[in-house]
């Protein structure tokens, strides 16, 4: 068995290499809140109306706790009717 010599490293003369990692901590300034509203009824319109009522009740609770529901997405993202 023959051992081979490693080639010299390809570092440039008169060069400084530096590396670092750090950590920064700060109080949180963003919160993500998600509500899932589900309703079942005899018709799609009745289920939609029930879900709309539940969504408005959720908005009222948010307002009562000092949260403006219009600062985030305030729309129905998914409307599924199960028959």
C-alpha positions in Angstrom: 0.0 0.0 0.0 1.2 3.4 -0.9 0.1 6.5 1.0 -0.4 9.6 -0.9 0.4 13.0 0.4 -2.5 15.4 0.5 -2.2 18.5 -1.8 -1.6 21.7 0.0 -4.7 23.6 1.0 -5.9 26.2 -1.4 -5.7 29.1 1.0 -4.6 32.5 -0.2 -1.7 34.1 1.6 -2.4 37.3 3.5 -6.1 36.4 3.9 -8.1 36.3 7.1 -11.0 33.8 7.4 -13.6 34.4 10.0 -16.9 32.7 10.9 -19.5 33.3 13.5 -23.0 32.6 14.6 -25.2 34.4 17.0 -28.5 34.7 18.6 -30.9 37.6 18.9 -33.9 37.6 21.3 -36.7 40.0 21.3 -40.3 40.0 22.6 -42.8 38.7 20.0 -44.7 41.3 18.0 -46.8 39.0 15.8 -49.3 36.3 16.6 -51.1 34.0 14.3 -54.6 33.0 15.3 -56.7 30.6 13.3 -60.3 29.7 13.8 -62.0 26.7 12.1 -65.8 27.0 11.9 -67.9 24.0 10.9 -71.6 23.8 10.4 -74.0 21.1 9.4 -77.6 21.6 8.3 -80.2 20.2 6.0 -79.3 22.5 3.2 -76.1 24.2 2.0 -77.7 27.7 2.6 -78.7 26.8 6.1 -75.2 25.5 6.9 -73.6 28.6 5.4 -76.0 30.9 7.4 -75.1 29.0 10.6 -71.3 29.2 9.9 -71.7 32.9 9.1 -73.5 33.4 12.5 -70.6 31.5 14.3 -68.0 33.6 12.4 -69.8 36.8 13.6 -69.9 35.6 17.2 -66.1 34.9 16.9 -65.5 38.5 15.7 -67.6 39.8 18.6 -65.5 37.9 21.1 -62.3 39.2 19.4 -63.6 42.8 19.6 -64.6 42.4 23.3 -61.0 41.4 24.0 -59.5 44.4 22.2 -58.6 42.6 18.9 -59.7 44.1 15.6 -60.8 41.3 13.4 -60.1 43.4 10.3 -56.3 43.5 11.0 -56.1 39.9 9.6 -57.7 37.8 7.0 -61.4 38.1 7.6 -62.9 35.9 4.9 -64.1 32.4 4.4 -61.1 30.5 3.1 -62.8 27.2 2.4 -66.5 26.4 2.0 -67.2 22.7 1.8 -70.7 21.2 1.7 -71.0 17.6 2.8 -74.0 15.8 1.4 
